[in-house]
Amino acid sequence: MKKDTDNRKRYALVTGASRGIGRAIAIRLAGMGYCPIINYHTNEEAAHQTLASVRQTGMEGELLAFDVADGPATNSALTTWMETHPDGVIEVVVNNAGIRRDGLMLWMADSDWYDVLRTNLDGFFHVTQPLLKEMLVRKYGRIINIVSLSGIKGLPGQTNYAAAKGGVIAATRALAQEVAKKGVTVNAVAPGFIRTDMTGDLDEATLRKSIPAGRFGEPQEVADLVAFLASENASYITGEVISINGGIY
Ligand code: NAP
């Protein structure tokens, strides 16, 4: 958290924070003293459960529904938030919202390609772009993008998802170089198999044989890594992609 004298309330925006990894991140950042902005798409009930867990840390949080795949809607939600919170500042953004629509490319429907690209890749741009200016002016910011092992090595059945996450990895490295002199870091976290709704349909018993650690990861473990990257202690780490996957190479 930036030490300065403007006394503005510090917020951390976490997209897709109603469930899974995003929920764990929102709770963890609240534990660091940030007021989390809990973005979700449709699942308001789950978002309220995240908020209840945030409050158990002694912090307040806010819900903010928008579809990261929808550029104008995302821009409008974030612009309105900034206009209505002149005493607040979004110091950390975690681009976590994501979807999978797996299938071999031979039979992939156009919608499965475009939905995954719009949510995972375009969503990064829609969310980050409106928040950049204030970070640059304040000379402090933390941008953390949740990507995937699939975006590093490519996994069969995930041409859409691998392309989207690989695109975010490349954008992470490029943006990091654009903003490094202004105290803004941009990093990516690449989980392997983490136990959430997204992996609920996978055969964990079979897959864990291919994981050196012998198990799926927990959302909390990803949140701990994100918390370090969001801290001041990580100020010399930027443009990095950090894997968290139990040893898969
Ligand atoms: P999850 O349990 O399926 O949760 C997805 C979250 O994203 C939900 O909060 C959902 O909101 C939100 N979301 C989906 N589409 C959205 C949209 N268009 N706009 C706003 N929010 C949207 O997923 P997860 O496993 O926690 O995954 C989180 C991130 O980690 C994703 O980017 C995923 O690709 C990445 N990841 C996960 C794993 C894994 O093993 N789980 C591995 C590698 C990478 P609603 O509740 O409103 O639907």
Boltz pocket constraint, residues with backbone or C-beta under 6 A from the ligand:
constraints:
  - pocket:
      binder: B
      contacts: [[A, 15], [A, 16], [A, 17], [A, 18], [A, 19], [A, 20], [A, 21], [A, 22], [A, 39], [A, 40], [A, 41], [A, 42], [A, 43], [A, 44], [A, 46], [A, 66], [A, 67], [A, 68], [A, 69], [A, 95], [A, 96], [A, 97], [A, 98], [A, 99], [A, 119], [A, 146], [A, 147], [A, 148], [A, 149], [A, 190], [A, 191], [A, 192], [A, 193], [A, 194], [A, 195], [A, 196], [A, 197], [A, 198], [A, 199]]
      max_distance: 6.0
